[in-house]
Amino acid sequence: MMINKILGYVLLIIGLVLIGWTLFQSYNIFTAKTEAPLVFKTQSELAAGNSNSFDVAEQINKAVQSQLNQIIPPATITKILNLTAWSLLAFILITAGGAVSKIGVKLINGKS
């Protein structure tokens, strides 16, 4: 019985630390004190190739891509994707911390 209570307190503390650390990291990321983990990266500009190309489709494609980059820069899209990935990971970590803490509380109370 005593081992169950000790293990319960250890699990409770581990769960609370996991939740606290995740919330602290999320606060730092969303207040721009640290960067979100880089899951997605912006593809660097590829070599322009032959600038004397007379391929109309290629020139139209470059013009459209240039206009789209002015409306929504690629760096903004990757930043949004990285923040979304962190939010998903934070949700998983908080849920896991809650589950570990719940097991710890059950062990402390002696319930199965």
C-alpha positions as a printed Julia matrix, in Angstrom:
112×3 Matrix{Float64}:
  0.0    0.0     0.0
  2.77   2.45    0.86
  4.51   1.79   -2.47
  1.26   2.57   -4.32
  1.0    5.94   -2.57
  4.64   6.8    -3.29
  4.24   5.76   -6.93
  0.99   7.73   -7.06
  2.68  10.91   -5.85
  5.55  10.4    -8.29
  3.12   9.98  -11.2
  1.1   12.98  -10.06
  4.22  15.14   -9.94
  5.44  13.89  -13.34
  2.05  14.67  -14.91
  1.91  18.15  -13.4
  5.48  18.91  -14.45
  4.7   17.78  -18.01
  1.63  20.02  -18.12
  3.49  22.96  -16.57
  6.49  22.66  -18.91
  4.21  22.49  -21.95
  2.26  25.55  -20.88
  5.49  27.46  -20.15
  6.92  26.57  -23.58
  3.64  27.54  -25.27
  3.67  30.89  -23.49
  7.25  31.54  -24.62
  6.46  30.56  -28.21
  3.29  32.62  -28.52
  4.9   35.68  -26.93
  7.8   35.33  -29.42
 10.44  34.79  -26.73
 11.45  31.54  -28.46
 10.76  30.08  -31.88
  8.36  27.23  -32.48
 10.07  23.95  -33.36
 10.86  23.86  -37.07
  8.74  21.07  -38.47
  8.21  22.84  -41.79
 10.88  24.85  -43.6
 10.67  27.33  -46.46
 12.05  25.94  -49.66
 14.95  28.12  -50.8
 14.75  29.82  -54.14
 15.76  27.49  -56.91
 18.1   28.58  -59.64
 16.26  30.75  -62.13
 17.55  28.75  -65.06
 17.58  30.18  -68.55
 16.39  33.8   -68.39
 16.03  34.03  -72.19
 13.34  31.37  -72.24
 10.43  32.05  -74.57
  8.15  29.48  -72.96
  4.97  31.46  -72.3
  3.61  28.98  -69.74
  6.82  29.2   -67.71
  6.74  33.02  -67.76
  3.09  33.05  -66.67
  3.89  30.58  -63.89
  6.73  32.8   -62.64
  4.51  35.9   -62.75
  1.69  34.22  -60.82
  4.12  32.84  -58.24
  5.66  36.29  -57.81
  2.23  37.84  -57.23
  1.27  35.11  -54.73
  4.53  35.64  -52.83
  3.65  39.33  -52.5
  0.2   38.53  -51.09
  1.24  35.74  -48.69
  4.99  35.35  -48.16
  6.18  31.73  -47.91
  7.78  32.46  -44.52
  4.36  33.37  -43.12
  2.83  30.11  -44.3
  5.6   28.03  -42.73
  5.34  30.0   -39.48
  1.6   29.28  -39.31
  2.23  25.6   -40.04
  4.95  25.4   -37.34
  2.66  27.07  -34.77
 -0.12  24.65  -35.69
  2.25  21.69  -35.3
  3.36  22.98  -31.88
 -0.27  23.47  -30.81
 -1.06  19.88  -31.74
  2.01  18.6   -29.87
  1.15  20.74  -26.83
 -2.4   19.33  -26.82
 -1.01  15.79  -26.89
  1.5   16.53  -24.09
 -1.12  18.18  -21.86
 -3.53  15.3   -22.43
 -0.78  12.8   -21.59
  0.17  14.75  -18.45
 -3.46  14.74  -17.36
 -3.71  10.97  -17.91
 -0.51  10.31  -15.93
 -1.74  12.55  -13.11
 -5.11  10.8   -13.09
 -3.38   7.42  -12.66
 -1.32   8.91   -9.82
 -4.43  10.2    -8.04
 -6.1    6.78   -8.37
 -3.04   5.14   -6.81
 -3.0    7.67   -3.97
 -6.71   7.14   -3.22
 -6.35   3.37   -3.45
 -8.94   3.0    -6.21
 -8.47   0.53   -9.01
